[in-house]
Amino acid sequence: MPTAILLDISLSMSRPIPIPDSTENITRLTLASAAINTFLDYLSVHAKLEYVALVTFSSMYEVAVPFTRDYESIKVKLPQLEEGDKTCIETALLGVNQLILGEWGYQTLVQTILITDGSCGVGAIGRNRIIQALPLPPSFPSKIHVLPIVSPHDSSLQHAMPLYQKIVDLAGNTANNSTGSINRGAIYCPDQLSISGVVSTMNKLCEQQYQEFWCTLKCGQLETRVQLFPAPQPASHEGLAATYTISNQIHVIGFLQQQDLGTPIAISKHLIIPQAQSGNNTTNRENFGSKTPTKEGSSTEGTTTDEDMSDPSKVPNFCVLLHGALKVEGMAAIVQLGPDWWGTVSAWCEASRARRSCLLLGVLRPGASAAPWLGALDQLGPADDATTTEAFPVRSWRSYSGGGSGCAWARPHALLADVQKVLRHARKLPDKTQHLYKELNRLRRAAISLGFSELLTCVGSALERECASLPSSAPPECALQLAHAAAALRDPRTALDIKHTLQPLATNFTVTSMSH
């Protein structure tokens, strides 16, 4: 997940810090620079692939260094920063939001580290106005961490804490709704106003928010130690009460052609980085080095020498084997991340000059219906065991609905037309009851397959409004059917079940009319 460093360069950051028995001029900006250098040094060791941007602000903001993996360019820029005027946090957050949307879009989780002097610069009334003007929550998943360069006993910090806490809470709400993450940002106050105190606090932030995630990737008897980058977050999902955490063992349970898999919605994506192998790695020797195929198809015992094992590029690794197989065959692997949680692994090539190839893990939504067109993921099996004549047991939409065409929403007016069709049938109840539920089922299947659960909530609200606006002369069955349909769309027990079909409510009015 990319990181934006938001650095306060207002006049108050240039205040000198008195240090006994020292003639060196140390300011709060000096301490902030030391904290940033500590953060970059940590990433250089533990998260070299992290993108970092430096944004400075006072009354205006400036992108000092855009998102980059060249951490030295940020270190070089820090001594060249010029002081500004007053602190304006709401303007700075607005600028960061625009930078992130332009660079990463609406789906990438981005962390922001706000480094300031621990003062709002205004009174209580002004602080409340700042809170109301905050451009939060942003339209993308975000976590904000605040590092105030101030003594923990300073009265200005206590006055600014409600503002910092509000910033952290608002950004955390967006992270929960968009990615299912249960982790939020935090406020990190140094124990003392000194270089050592600030560096220690930044190390604490790094250890809590930028931990490495190591696990084992297994496929049958083959396995290897890998790192997932960025580290996956615990997740939850709408309609499911449990919290899901990725296991320390990821099992490959099968393979699919990319065209059969399609593009299921991934709540996050992670690079799979193999652990650097050493010469004494017996696991890989047993799996790959014991027999080496030759061009004639024969095998040679013990051809892996100590000289080869000393070169990391010559050490056999399961990730290399899996990447090559998936790329050549045009397939993807289905992996088990934990109980009732699955993901996909595919070959991926970085779109840059380096053109580095890697395995990419896509974390699907928790639950067996994360890819509805495949059916329940816990029931997939080998094609040879399929009872149907299809090459792979991929279900079609008609197998769920008993007929009916699908929805194609390439343009906004197409979606609007489908919703209006539902409302037209709703206004002609009870004569159009069957037509109403047929269109609702068609709309519901398409929304679930696209991960567009908000559409069902909006349609349910529209049906409730139609129910409330019914004339007094309308048959009682109209209100019953509309209320039943709205409740069925929001039922958490079937919210993610694409095989479930909404049925009309059996009323006494219907039975009476049938008897006549």
Secondary structure as GFF3:
##gff-version 3
##sequence-region A 1 516
A	DSSP	beta_strand	3	8	.	.	.	ID=ss1
A	DSSP	three_ten_helix	11	14	.	.	.	ID=ss2
A	DSSP	alpha_helix	28	46	.	.	.	ID=ss3
A	DSSP	beta_strand	52	57	.	.	.	ID=ss4
A	DSSP	beta_strand	61	68	.	.	.	ID=ss5
A	DSSP	alpha_helix	71	77	.	.	.	ID=ss6
A	DSSP	three_ten_helix	78	80	.	.	.	ID=ss7
A	DSSP	alpha_helix	89	104	.	.	.	ID=ss8
A	DSSP	beta_strand	110	116	.	.	.	ID=ss9
A	DSSP	alpha_helix	124	133	.	.	.	ID=ss10
A	DSSP	beta_strand	142	148	.	.	.	ID=ss11
A	DSSP	alpha_helix	155	179	.	.	.	ID=ss12
A	DSSP	alpha_helix	195	209	.	.	.	ID=ss13
A	DSSP	beta_strand	213	219	.	.	.	ID=ss14
A	DSSP	beta_strand	222	229	.	.	.	ID=ss15
A	DSSP	beta_strand	235	237	.	.	.	ID=ss16
A	DSSP	beta_strand	240	244	.	.	.	ID=ss17
A	DSSP	beta_strand	249	257	.	.	.	ID=ss18
A	DSSP	alpha_helix	258	261	.	.	.	ID=ss19
A	DSSP	beta_strand	266	274	.	.	.	ID=ss20
A	DSSP	alpha_helix	282	284	.	.	.	ID=ss21
A	DSSP	pi_helix	285	289	.	.	.	ID=ss22
A	DSSP	beta_strand	291	293	.	.	.	ID=ss23
A	DSSP	beta_strand	299	301	.	.	.	ID=ss24
A	DSSP	alpha_helix	306	309	.	.	.	ID=ss25
A	DSSP	three_ten_helix	312	314	.	.	.	ID=ss26
A	DSSP	alpha_helix	318	329	.	.	.	ID=ss27
A	DSSP	beta_strand	331	338	.	.	.	ID=ss28
A	DSSP	beta_strand	341	349	.	.	.	ID=ss29
A	DSSP	beta_strand	357	364	.	.	.	ID=ss30
A	DSSP	three_ten_helix	372	374	.	.	.	ID=ss31
A	DSSP	three_ten_helix	377	379	.	.	.	ID=ss32
A	DSSP	three_ten_helix	383	385	.	.	.	ID=ss33
A	DSSP	alpha_helix	398	401	.	.	.	ID=ss34
A	DSSP	alpha_helix	412	426	.	.	.	ID=ss35
A	DSSP	alpha_helix	433	449	.	.	.	ID=ss36
A	DSSP	alpha_helix	453	468	.	.	.	ID=ss37
A	DSSP	alpha_helix	476	489	.	.	.	ID=ss38
A	DSSP	alpha_helix	508	515	.	.	.	ID=ss39
###
